[in-house]
Amino acid sequence: MRITIVDQAGAHAGGAEETLFAFLRNAPKSLVPHAVLFEEGAFSERLRSAGVPTSVVELPQTIASARRERLGVRAALAMPAIADRIARTLRATRADVIYTNSMKAHILGGAAARRAGIPCVMYFHDLPEGLALQTLRVVSRAGSRARMACSCIVRDAIAVGQTTVVYPPIDLDRFAQLPARAEARAKLGIPGDGPLVVLVGRINRWKGHDRFLRVAARVSARFSSARFAIVGEPVFRDQDYLPELRVLASALRLDGRLQFVPWVDDVATVYAASDVNVNCSTREPFGRAVIEAAACGIPTVCFDDSGAAETIDASTGRSVRAGDEDAMVAAILNVLCDDELRRRAATAARSSASRFDARVIGAQMYSVLRAAVS
């Protein structure tokens, strides 16, 4: 089966791109992939290094700079011509099926697949709102033969008819062997041996890092040996957010208790150093870090309006009412103050993570794609 993937990201890999890469690494040998991206960069080179032929269709600035919160009339007017260019590229790959993997890819790739007469499968990773959501609904109904969603919350929010929930695959082999705790902390520059509470992922405003800092200050006041770390960098947007967070951390008197750790590719080191993982996002579509932490035996505390909450239960973490910082403080303290609970959670979390193994999920994704071709 020849599959052509359309994805807007070529420079940076977000969760959608990590899902794609894990799928390609674990897909059946009969899958013959080609990628069409909208920019060159580290991710396009990563695909090529993995043996995936990769083409780039560069977007005009009017479309490249458009955001799902603000599509813009000029961007909309430029899209048909770009869809035609992408359609020509898709025909050249002789694909049996098109797999679109991001918002712009759904809109442009879906239209292009229809022009090229090739069935399209869309994998939804986002929770768009307003005009972006309405646009996605129109293009998915018109341009896709099948759809997948990374969580039930995403499926239900987009609401375009039959959509298969396929949780993103995780390469669990990456977390099979962890460094010693002291070694991991030394590598990350985190001093001390007290419990470590982490938030891992790209630094964008909707990810709620400001909430994490407020929660950390309150936990610190009650649990004096606790330390905290924000691991990640601003990607895609919000480059001014990190300086704001540093100012807030100082205002909350977290200096010496909190580390800002630049993104590390070997996230297993982060979890090896940690005791509790926290997700503070506003309506997180899924949350790969929750499963990665679980694979390392680290429980998660998150809000209950997220895809992350679908992946944990009382034995592997805690979900609290959306936006309730009081409840989040209490849940983190509950985990930190109970060594036996943490040990039980570590065992349960590792066991729970196995259902997200890339080999298992990859087979589910392949089945949806194969059915769309039939």
C-alpha positions in Angstrom: 0.0 0.0 0.0 1.5 3.3 -1.1 0.7 6.1 1.4 1.5 9.8 1.0 1.5 11.8 4.2 0.7 15.5 4.2 1.9 17.5 7.2 2.5 21.2 7.6 5.5 20.8 9.9 9.0 20.3 8.4 11.0 22.4 10.9 9.8 21.2 14.3 8.1 18.0 15.4 5.1 18.3 17.7 3.0 15.6 19.0 1.3 14.9 15.7 4.7 14.5 14.0 6.0 12.2 16.8 2.8 10.1 16.3 3.5 9.9 12.5 7.1 9.0 13.0 6.3 6.2 15.6 3.7 4.8 13.2 6.1 4.7 10.2 8.8 3.0 12.4 6.4 0.3 13.4 4.1 -0.1 10.3 4.0 -3.3 8.3 6.7 -3.7 5.7 4.0 -3.6 3.0 3.5 0.1 3.7 5.4 2.3 1.2 5.4 5.9 2.5 6.1 9.2 0.9 5.8 12.5 2.8 4.7 15.9 1.5 5.5 18.8 3.9 5.1 22.5 3.7 8.6 23.5 4.8 12.1 22.1 5.1 13.8 21.6 8.4 14.8 19.2 11.1 11.7 17.0 10.7 11.9 16.7 7.0 15.6 15.6 7.3 14.6 13.2 10.0 12.1 11.6 7.7 14.6 11.3 4.9 17.2 9.8 7.3 14.6 7.2 8.1 14.3 6.3 4.5 11.0 8.2 3.8 11.1 10.1 0.4 10.0 13.6 1.3 8.8 16.4 -1.0 8.2 20.0 0.1 5.5 22.3 -1.3 6.3 25.7 0.2 3.3 27.8 1.1 2.9 31.5 0.3 3.4 33.7 3.4 -0.4 34.5 3.6 -1.1 30.8 4.3 2.2 30.0 6.2 1.5 32.7 8.7 -2.2 31.9 9.2 -3.2 30.5 12.5 -6.3 28.4 13.3 -7.6 31.1 15.5 -7.3 33.6 12.5 -7.4 32.1 9.1 -7.9 35.3 7.2 -9.5 36.1 3.9 -6.2 36.4 1.9 -5.1 33.0 3.1 -8.5 31.5 2.1 -8.3 33.0 -1.4 -4.8 31.6 -1.9 -5.7 28.0 -0.9 -7.2 26.7 -4.1 -4.1 27.4 -6.2 -1.9 25.7 -3.5 -4.3 22.7 -3.3 -3.8 22.3 -7.1 0.0 22.3 -6.6 -0.3 19.7 -3.9 -2.6 17.6 -6.0 0.0 17.4 -8.7 2.6 16.3 -6.2 0.2 13.7 -4.8 -0.5 12.2 -8.3 3.3 12.0 -8.9 3.7 9.8 -5.8 1.2 7.3 -7.2 -0.4 7.0 -3.7 -3.2 4.6 -2.9 -4.2 6.7 0.1 -3.4 10.1 1.5 -2.9 10.6 5.2 -3.3 14.2 6.5 -1.8 14.9 9.9 -2.3 18.6 10.8 -4.8 21.4 10.5 -3.4 23.0 7.3 -2.7 19.5 5.9 -6.4 18.6 6.5 -7.6 21.7 4.7 -5.1 21.8 1.8 -4.3 18.1 1.6 -7.9 17.0 1.8 -8.8 19.4 -1.0 -5.8 18.2 -3.0 -6.6 14.5 -2.5 -10.1 15.1 -3.8 -8.7 16.9 -6.9 -6.3 14.0 -7.4 -9.0 11.4 -7.0 -7.2 9.6 -4.1 -8.9 8.5 -0.9 -7.9 10.6 2.1 -7.7 9.6 5.8 -7.5 12.5 8.3 -5.9 12.0 11.7 -7.2 14.8 14.1 -4.8 15.9 16.8 -6.3 19.3 17.6 -9.3 21.0 19.3 -10.0 23.9 17.0 -12.8 26.4 17.7 -14.9 28.9 15.8 -14.2 29.4 12.1 -11.3 26.9 12.1 -13.6 24.1 13.5 -16.3 24.9 11.0 -13.8 24.9 8.1 -12.3 21.6 9.3 -15.8 20.0 9.4 -16.6 21.1 5.9 -13.3 19.9 4.4 -13.3 16.6 6.3 -16.9 15.8 5.2 -16.0 16.7 1.6 -12.5 15.4 1.4 -12.0 12.4 3.6 -13.0 8.8 3.3 -12.1 7.9 6.9 -11.1 9.8 10.0 -9.1 9.1 13.1 -8.9 11.1 16.3 -6.2 11.0 19.0 -8.7 11.0 21.8 -12.4 10.8 22.6 -12.5 14.5 23.5 -11.1 15.4 20.0 -13.5 13.0 18.2 -16.5 14.5 20.1 -15.5 18.1 19.7 -14.9 17.9 15.9 -18.1 15.8 15.5 -18.0 14.9 11.8 -19.6 11.5 11.9 -17.8 8.2 12.1 -14.4 8.8 13.5 -12.2 6.1 14.9 -10.4 6.9 18.2 -6.8 5.7 17.8 -4.6 6.9 20.6 -1.1 8.0 19.4 1.5 5.3 19.4 4.5 5.6 21.7 7.9 3.9 21.2 8.0 2.3 24.6 11.4 0.7 23.9 12.9 4.2 24.4 11.9 3.9 28.1 12.9 0.3 28.8 16.1 1.3 30.4 16.4 4.4 32.6 19.5 6.1 34.0 19.9 6.2 37.8 18.0 9.0 39.5 21.2 10.8 40.7 22.8 10.5 37.2 19.6 11.8 35.5 19.4 14.8 37.9 23.1 15.6 37.4 22.7 15.5 33.6 19.7 17.9 33.8 21.4 20.2 36.3 18.8 19.6 39.0 20.3 19.6 42.5 19.1 17.8 45.6 17.4 14.6 46.3 13.9 15.8 47.2 10.9 14.8 45.1 10.7 16.4 41.7 7.5 17.6 40.0 7.8 18.2 36.3 5.9 19.7 33.4 7.2 18.4 30.1 6.4 19.7 26.6 6.5 22.7 24.4 6.1 26.1 26.1 2.9 27.7 24.7 0.3 29.7 26.6 -2.4 27.2 26.3 -0.2 24.6 28.0 -0.7 26.4 31.3 2.8 26.9 32.5 1.7 29.9 34.5 -0.8 27.6 36.3 2.0 25.2 37.0 4.1 27.9 38.6 1.3 29.0 40.9 0.6 25.4 41.8 4.3 24.8 42.4 4.6 27.8 44.8 1.7 26.5 46.9 3.0 22.9 46.9 6.4 24.2 47.9 4.9 26.1 50.9 3.5 22.8 52.2 6.2 20.4 51.1 9.5 22.2 51.6 11.8 19.5 50.1 9.9 19.4 46.7 11.6 20.7 43.6 10.1 21.6 40.2 11.1 21.7 36.6 9.7 23.0 33.3 11.2 21.1 30.5 10.7 22.4 27.0 11.0 25.4 24.6 8.6 27.7 22.8 7.8 26.1 19.5 5.4 27.3 16.8 4.4 30.4 18.7 4.6 32.4 22.0 8.3 33.1 21.9 7.7 35.9 24.5 6.1 33.5 27.0 9.3 32.0 28.5 10.6 35.4 29.7 7.2 36.1 31.3 7.3 32.7 33.1 10.8 33.5 34.5 9.5 36.8 35.9 6.5 35.0 37.4 8.7 32.3 38.9 10.8 35.0 40.7 7.7 36.8 41.8 6.4 33.6 43.4 9.8 33.1 45.1 10.5 29.9 43.3 14.2 30.8 42.6 16.3 27.9 43.7 13.3 25.6 43.8 12.5 25.6 40.1 14.6 24.7 37.0 13.9 25.7 33.4 15.4 22.9 31.4 15.8 23.3 27.6 14.2 20.6 25.5 16.1 17.3 25.6 15.5 14.6 23.0 16.2 11.9 25.6 13.1 12.6 27.7 13.6 9.3 29.5 16.3 11.1 31.5 13.7 13.7 32.6 11.3 11.0 33.9 14.2 9.1 35.6 14.8 12.2 37.6 11.1 12.8 38.4 8.4 11.8 40.9 5.3 13.4 39.6 4.3 14.6 36.0 1.8 17.4 35.7 -0.3 18.5 32.7 -1.8 22.0 33.2 -3.1 22.5 29.7 -6.4 24.0 28.7 -8.2 21.1 27.0 -5.1 19.0 26.1 -6.1 16.9 23.1 -4.0 14.0 24.2 -0.7 14.5 26.1 2.1 12.2 25.0 4.1 13.1 28.1 1.5 11.4 30.2 2.1 8.1 28.5 5.9 8.5 28.4 5.9 9.3 32.1 3.7 6.3 32.8 6.2 4.1 30.8 8.8 5.2 33.3 6.6 4.6 36.3 5.7 8.3 37.0 2.1 9.2 37.9 0.4 12.2 36.3 -1.9 14.9 37.7 -4.0 16.6 35.0 -7.3 18.4 34.4 -10.4 16.3 33.6 -11.4 18.2 30.4 -8.4 16.7 28.5 -7.5 13.7 26.4 -4.8 13.2 29.1 -7.5 12.3 31.6 -8.7 9.5 29.3 -5.4 7.7 29.7 -5.1 7.7 33.5 -7.2 6.3 36.4 -7.0 6.4 40.2 -4.2 3.8 40.2 -1.9 5.7 37.7 -2.5 9.3 38.6 -5.1 11.9 39.4 -7.4 14.0 37.2 -9.0 17.1 38.8 -11.7 19.5 37.8 -10.7 21.7 34.9 -8.9 24.8 35.9 -9.2 24.0 39.6 -5.7 24.9 41.0 -6.8 24.2 44.6 -7.6 20.6 43.5 -4.4 20.2 41.6 -2.3 21.4 44.6 -4.2 18.8 46.8 -3.7 16.0 44.3 0.1 16.6 43.9 0.5 16.8 47.7 -1.5 13.6 48.0 1.0 11.8 45.7 4.1 13.4 47.2 3.1 12.6 50.8 2.4 8.9 50.2 5.4 6.8 49.3 3.4 3.6 49.1 0.9 5.3 46.7 3.8 6.4 44.5 5.2 2.9 44.4 1.8 1.4 43.5 1.2 4.1 40.9 4.6 3.4 39.3 3.8 -0.3 38.8 0.2 0.4 37.6 1.4 3.2 35.3 4.0 1.0 33.6 1.4 -1.7 33.0 -1.1 0.8 31.7 1.4 2.3 29.2 1.7 -1.0 27.3 -1.6 -0.4 25.5 0.0 2.6 23.8 2.8 0.5 22.3 3.6 1.7 18.8 3.4 -1.8 17.4 -0.1 -2.3 18.8 -1.4 1.2 17.8 0.5 1.0 14.4 -1.6 -2.0 13.5 -4.8 -0.1 14.3 -3.8 2.8 12.2 -2.8 0.5 9.3 -6.2 -1.1 9.5 -8.0 2.2 9.1 -5.9 3.2 6.2 -6.3 -0.2 4.5 -10.0 -0.1 4.9 -10.1 3.4 3.2 -8.4 1.9 0.1 -10.7 -1.1 -0.2 
